[in-house]
C-alpha cells in the first residue's frame, strides 16, 4: 500500500494537506519547511513547483513563485534538495506543477526522478483528462505516481 492509500485507510476524516512553494521564502528552506510541517501534524504536503505563469494559482501563490524563482529555485535544484527527503519525513509528498515546466525537464525523466526521491503523486492542473489518458497516464503509472 502506498503512502497516500495508507493515509486514507488510517484517517477517514480531518486530513490536513498543506501546499507550499519550494524556494520560498529562501532558496534553501525547502527541506526544513517539509520537516517542520510533518512535525506539526500535517498529514500530506503538496509541493508547488514554481512557474513564471501559474494560471491556476491565486495571487499569493503567484507571488511566492515569483520570489522562489528570483531566489534561484529550479527543478534540478528542487530534486537535489529533496534527494534524501525520505530519510527525514514519512508523510505523503505530492508535486503540483504545470505541464510546460515538467516538459522542460522531460516528462518521463521528471516522473522517474520524482519517484526516485520519494514523491507519491503528481497534480498537473493544465492537462485535460483525455490528453492525460492518451499521452501521459502510462508514464505516470509506470512510475507509480
Backbone bond lengths (Angstrom), bond angles and torsions (degrees), N, CA, C in turn:
res aa  C-N    CA-C-N  psi(-1)  N-CA   C-N-CA  omega(-1)  CA-C   N-CA-C  phi
1 X - - - 1.459 - - 1.534 108.16 -
2 X 1.332 116.14 131.64 1.458 118.01 -179.90 1.530 111.07 -78.24
3 X 1.316 116.18 171.89 1.467 120.80 -174.26 1.527 112.93 -62.91
4 X 1.322 118.26 -36.71 1.469 120.10 -179.74 1.523 110.17 -70.56
5 X 1.318 117.33 -46.06 1.468 120.07 176.69 1.521 110.74 -59.62
6 X 1.321 117.30 -42.13 1.467 121.30 179.77 1.525 110.81 -62.82
7 X 1.330 117.14 -39.91 1.459 120.79 177.95 1.520 110.71 -60.67
8 X 1.330 117.52 -48.93 1.463 120.58 -177.93 1.522 112.39 -71.20
9 X 1.309 118.45 -25.63 1.468 121.16 174.64 1.529 110.35 -72.64
10 X 1.323 116.40 -35.38 1.461 122.02 -177.07 1.528 112.22 -81.57
11 X 1.334 117.41 -39.29 1.461 121.88 -176.83 1.521 109.08 -119.90
12 X 1.291 116.06 119.31 1.467 120.59 -178.68 1.528 112.26 -90.81
13 X 1.320 117.15 -16.48 1.462 120.38 179.47 1.522 109.04 -153.30
14 X 1.316 114.77 170.34 1.460 122.10 177.58 1.524 113.11 57.05
15 X 1.306 115.26 44.83 1.459 121.09 174.75 1.526 107.42 -86.91
16 X 1.311 115.37 126.95 1.457 120.53 -179.07 1.525 109.59 -103.77
17 X 1.326 115.01 112.44 1.462 122.06 176.47 1.523 107.63 -113.11
18 X 1.323 116.57 130.27 1.459 121.72 -175.96 1.526 109.77 -120.09
19 X 1.320 115.25 136.94 1.464 123.23 175.54 1.523 108.09 -97.90
20 X 1.324 116.51 140.37 1.457 119.20 169.45 1.522 109.69 -148.38
21 X 1.324 114.92 161.67 1.458 122.21 179.87 1.523 109.00 -101.97
22 X 1.336 118.14 117.07 1.465 119.39 177.91 1.528 110.63 -67.46
23 X 1.330 115.51 146.55 1.457 119.76 -177.46 1.515 113.46 85.13
24 X 1.328 116.56 4.14 1.461 122.59 178.79 1.524 108.68 -126.81
25 X 1.284 121.54 135.11 1.456 126.26 3.87 1.532 113.66 -78.57
26 X 1.334 116.38 -18.09 1.466 120.25 178.56 1.520 109.31 -126.70
27 X 1.309 117.13 153.12 1.458 122.46 -175.19 1.521 112.66 -53.05
28 X 1.311 117.69 -44.11 1.462 120.56 -172.65 1.522 114.52 -96.67
29 X 1.334 118.44 19.53 1.468 121.93 179.10 1.528 113.56 -85.35
30 X 1.307 118.42 -9.32 1.462 122.38 -168.85 1.523 113.35 -54.72
31 X 1.310 117.90 -55.13 1.470 120.96 -176.58 1.521 110.46 -64.83
32 X 1.306 117.30 -41.62 1.466 120.36 -179.54 1.529 111.03 -64.18
33 X 1.321 117.42 -38.71 1.470 120.63 176.84 1.528 109.86 -61.43
34 X 1.316 117.43 -46.30 1.468 121.00 -179.61 1.522 110.74 -61.93
35 X 1.313 117.33 -46.90 1.466 121.01 -179.65 1.528 110.86 -61.66
36 X 1.320 116.82 -43.56 1.462 121.12 -179.46 1.524 111.22 -65.00
37 X 1.323 117.28 -42.07 1.464 119.76 178.62 1.524 110.79 -60.26
38 X 1.332 117.40 -44.63 1.467 119.14 177.97 1.528 110.72 -63.14
39 X 1.317 117.63 -43.88 1.468 121.25 -179.73 1.524 111.63 -61.19
40 X 1.321 117.47 -29.31 1.460 122.01 -178.65 1.528 113.11 -88.84
41 X 1.326 117.69 5.85 1.457 120.53 173.02 1.510 116.77 99.59
42 X 1.319 118.02 7.08 1.462 120.15 176.71 1.527 108.55 -66.14
43 X 1.331 116.66 138.42 1.463 122.02 -176.78 1.526 113.33 -89.00
44 X 1.322 117.10 -29.72 1.459 121.61 -175.96 1.531 107.58 -155.46
45 X 1.340 116.25 146.60 1.464 120.08 -178.36 1.522 109.77 -124.04
46 X 1.327 114.50 131.62 1.460 121.89 173.18 1.526 107.31 -101.76
47 X 1.318 115.52 117.98 1.459 122.22 -177.85 1.525 107.74 -98.73
48 X 1.320 116.20 107.91 1.461 121.34 -175.95 1.513 111.70 -85.65
49 X 1.312 116.86 110.61 1.460 121.66 -177.84 1.529 108.82 -69.83
50 X 1.324 118.02 118.75 1.465 120.55 -177.39 1.528 112.40 -58.99
51 X 1.320 114.21 141.16 1.458 121.91 -178.67 1.518 107.69 -143.04
52 X 1.310 116.87 143.14 1.465 121.40 -175.92 1.526 113.75 -70.35
53 X 1.327 118.20 -19.68 1.463 121.72 -178.96 1.529 110.18 -134.47
54 X 1.339 117.16 66.92 1.468 120.72 -174.86 1.527 112.94 -79.08
55 X 1.327 116.78 86.08 1.463 121.49 -171.41 1.522 114.37 -67.41
56 X 1.320 119.09 -24.23 1.464 120.55 -177.94 1.523 112.22 -95.45
57 X 1.323 117.21 3.98 1.457 121.06 -176.39 1.517 111.13 -106.05
58 X 1.326 114.90 151.09 1.451 121.02 176.45 1.518 111.27 -81.42
59 X 1.335 116.47 -179.80 1.463 120.71 -173.89 1.533 114.53 -62.87
60 X 1.311 118.79 -33.01 1.469 120.47 -178.99 1.521 110.35 -67.57
61 X 1.322 117.02 -46.36 1.465 120.63 179.59 1.527 110.16 -69.64
62 X 1.325 117.50 -37.26 1.466 119.72 176.05 1.527 110.60 -58.15
63 X 1.327 116.33 -44.06 1.468 120.80 -179.20 1.525 110.71 -66.00
64 X 1.335 117.78 -43.51 1.470 119.40 179.85 1.526 110.55 -64.83
65 X 1.330 117.42 -34.80 1.470 120.58 176.59 1.523 110.94 -65.61
66 X 1.336 116.77 -42.81 1.468 120.37 178.23 1.526 110.88 -59.58
67 X 1.322 116.15 -43.77 1.469 120.35 -179.35 1.523 110.44 -67.42
68 X 1.335 117.23 -43.70 1.470 120.76 179.47 1.525 110.92 -60.78
69 X 1.326 116.86 -43.16 1.466 120.15 178.00 1.530 110.74 -64.26
70 X 1.327 116.91 -41.45 1.466 120.41 177.23 1.533 111.04 -64.37
71 X 1.328 116.50 -30.65 1.470 121.40 177.26 1.527 112.42 -72.47
72 X 1.348 116.15 -15.21 1.458 119.63 177.76 1.513 115.68 106.05
73 X 1.329 118.29 11.03 1.470 119.36 178.35 1.526 109.33 -67.60
74 X 1.298 115.54 142.21 1.462 123.14 174.43 1.521 106.56 -145.59
75 X 1.314 116.83 170.52 1.463 118.66 177.50 1.522 110.89 -61.64
76 X 1.310 117.07 -42.44 1.472 119.80 179.85 1.528 110.94 -62.89
77 X 1.326 116.55 -41.76 1.464 120.20 177.37 1.521 110.29 -63.04
78 X 1.329 116.53 -44.17 1.461 120.50 179.72 1.526 110.86 -61.40
79 X 1.323 117.71 -46.82 1.464 120.01 177.99 1.527 110.62 -59.50
80 X 1.322 117.41 -40.69 1.472 120.41 178.78 1.529 110.78 -64.87
81 X 1.333 116.92 -41.90 1.465 120.34 179.00 1.525 111.73 -62.03
82 X 1.325 116.61 -35.61 1.471 121.02 -174.56 1.521 113.42 -95.28
83 X 1.311 117.75 5.95 1.463 121.72 -174.78 1.530 113.03 -53.26
84 X 1.330 117.70 -37.19 1.466 121.48 -178.50 1.526 112.83 -113.97
85 X 1.326 117.25 21.51 1.464 120.57 -173.75 1.526 112.56 -61.76
86 X 1.317 117.67 -30.43 1.466 119.41 -178.57 1.524 112.85 -72.97
87 X 1.312 117.33 -10.77 1.462 120.74 170.82 1.527 110.43 -82.26
88 X 1.333 116.14 -13.84 1.464 122.09 -175.55 1.528 113.74 -105.05
89 X 1.337 117.38 -36.93 1.471 120.92 -175.26 1.523 110.51 -135.99
90 X 1.336 114.65 157.45 1.467 119.32 -179.08 1.524 113.81 -120.94
91 X 1.328 118.34 -7.62 1.462 120.17 -178.23 1.531 110.68 -75.38
92 X 1.340 116.98 159.88 1.467 119.96 178.23 1.531 112.17 -61.55
93 X 1.332 114.23 139.89 1.461 122.41 176.37 1.522 108.38 -123.03
94 X 1.322 115.94 129.24 1.462 122.36 -176.48 1.529 108.39 -122.96
95 X 1.321 116.55 130.68 1.464 120.69 172.78 1.518 109.00 -87.49
96 X 1.337 117.00 132.82 1.457 122.61 169.86 1.515 106.27 -114.68
97 X 1.332 116.65 121.95 1.450 119.56 179.97 1.514 111.57 -155.48
98 X 1.309 115.11 159.19 1.457 121.21 179.37 1.521 110.39 -86.22
99 X 1.315 115.93 147.42 1.459 121.67 -176.34 1.529 111.83 -55.40
100 X 1.325 116.97 -42.39 1.465 120.94 -179.89 1.526 111.43 -53.99
101 X 1.312 116.16 -46.15 1.461 121.53 -179.48 1.522 110.91 -65.49
102 X 1.316 116.33 -44.06 1.466 120.86 -179.44 1.525 110.39 -64.64
103 X 1.333 117.07 -40.05 1.464 120.90 -179.32 1.530 111.77 -65.58
104 X 1.315 118.08 -27.29 1.465 120.57 176.26 1.527 110.88 -63.08
105 X 1.315 116.36 -30.65 1.465 122.13 177.89 1.525 110.31 -84.83
106 X 1.347 114.96 -28.32 1.463 122.62 -172.21 1.514 107.43 104.07
107 X 1.331 117.69 121.42 1.458 120.49 -170.53 1.526 112.23 -58.76
108 X 1.313 117.04 -51.56 1.467 118.31 -178.23 1.523 111.44 -67.63
109 X 1.318 117.56 -40.12 1.468 120.11 177.46 1.527 110.83 -60.25
110 X 1.331 116.18 -40.52 1.460 121.19 178.43 1.524 110.16 -61.51
111 X 1.324 116.53 -48.18 1.468 120.67 -179.36 1.522 111.13 -62.15
112 X 1.309 116.48 -43.35 1.463 120.63 179.96 1.530 110.69 -61.77
113 X 1.318 116.74 -46.85 1.464 120.48 -179.33 1.522 110.88 -66.31
114 X 1.331 117.29 -39.91 1.463 120.74 178.01 1.524 110.41 -59.02
115 X 1.307 116.42 -45.11 1.464 120.49 179.15 1.525 110.99 -64.48
116 X 1.324 117.15 -42.25 1.468 121.29 -179.20 1.522 112.47 -58.54
117 X 1.325 117.54 -36.83 1.467 119.51 -178.44 1.525 112.70 -89.17
118 X 1.329 117.82 -4.48 1.458 119.89 174.49 1.510 116.33 101.65
119 X 1.317 117.93 19.95 1.465 120.72 174.36 1.525 108.04 -73.27
120 X 1.335 116.46 139.54 1.458 121.62 -174.00 1.519 114.43 -95.20
121 X 1.319 117.71 -27.22 1.468 120.00 -176.15 1.525 109.37 -161.95
122 X 1.326 114.34 167.57 1.461 122.14 177.31 1.518 109.68 -124.03
123 X 1.318 115.66 143.89 1.462 122.63 167.14 1.522 105.39 -119.77
124 X 1.331 115.77 120.00 1.469 121.17 178.99 1.530 105.98 -126.62
125 X 1.342 117.40 91.91 1.458 120.70 -168.23 1.521 115.75 -70.08
126 X 1.326 117.96 -14.71 1.461 118.69 -175.39 1.527 113.55 -104.33
127 X 1.323 117.88 18.79 1.468 120.54 173.20 1.528 108.19 -103.82
128 X 1.325 118.17 118.06 1.465 119.92 173.70 1.536 109.53 -61.28
129 X 1.312 116.65 145.85 1.460 121.72 -175.23 1.524 112.40 -55.67
130 X 1.331 117.86 -43.73 1.468 119.31 -178.33 1.531 111.56 -65.09
131 X 1.316 117.43 -37.51 1.467 121.34 177.36 1.528 109.61 -67.86
132 X 1.324 116.61 -42.73 1.464 120.65 177.18 1.525 110.46 -56.66
133 X 1.325 115.80 -49.42 1.470 119.64 -177.05 1.524 111.98 -63.70
134 X 1.322 117.62 -38.02 1.471 121.35 -178.80 1.523 113.34 -76.12
135 X 1.329 116.94 -40.70 1.465 119.82 -167.84 1.525 115.70 -110.51
136 X 1.322 118.15 -24.97 1.464 118.93 -169.33 1.525 115.20 -123.72
137 X 1.319 117.64 -25.60 1.469 120.81 -173.93 1.522 112.72 -56.36
138 X 1.309 117.99 -42.23 1.466 120.08 -177.97 1.531 111.23 -62.48
139 X 1.313 117.17 -35.29 1.472 120.70 178.53 1.526 110.21 -71.81
140 X 1.318 116.34 -45.24 1.466 120.40 178.53 1.528 109.85 -59.91
141 X 1.319 116.77 -44.61 1.467 120.97 178.84 1.525 111.60 -63.80
142 X 1.314 116.57 -39.13 1.474 121.23 -179.99 1.529 111.28 -55.63
143 X 1.316 116.37 -36.00 1.464 121.08 -178.27 1.531 112.92 -100.63
144 X 1.317 117.00 7.47 1.457 120.39 174.97 1.509 114.49 66.12
145 X 1.314 115.74 31.86 1.458 120.08 179.94 1.521 110.15 -101.50
